[in-house]
Amino acid sequence: MKSLLSRVESKKIDKAAAMLKVLAHPKRLAIVDLLGKEDKLTVTEIYKQLDLPQAIASQHLITLKDKGVLSSFKVGTKIYYSLAIPKLIDVIDCLEECCIDI
């Protein structure tokens, strides 16, 4: 079987690695998990549902958006966030399954 480096172009591998790196934080994993269950949420909905300070939630959301994990759009004064790549929820599900016996 061919290695990952021979099957996938290096640009895509670099982007995937950057996404995994940014996901390597418990709060960011929780945000991605939450947005995987909802179509879109505002900053307020996210920080309230995850019981996070608003400033912390906003900082994580900006980081996730900058790395291409989330997308956002504005309606009036509210900013809505959603998963830029909905399949990322499969990564969360896989992590959850892998950690059951730990």
Secondary structure, DSSP 8 states (H G I E B T S, - for coil): ---HHHHS-HHHHHHHHHHHHHH-SHHHHHHHHHHHHSS-EEHHHHHHHTT--HHHHHHHHHHHHHTTSEEEEEETTEEEEEESSTTHHHHHHHHHHHTTT-
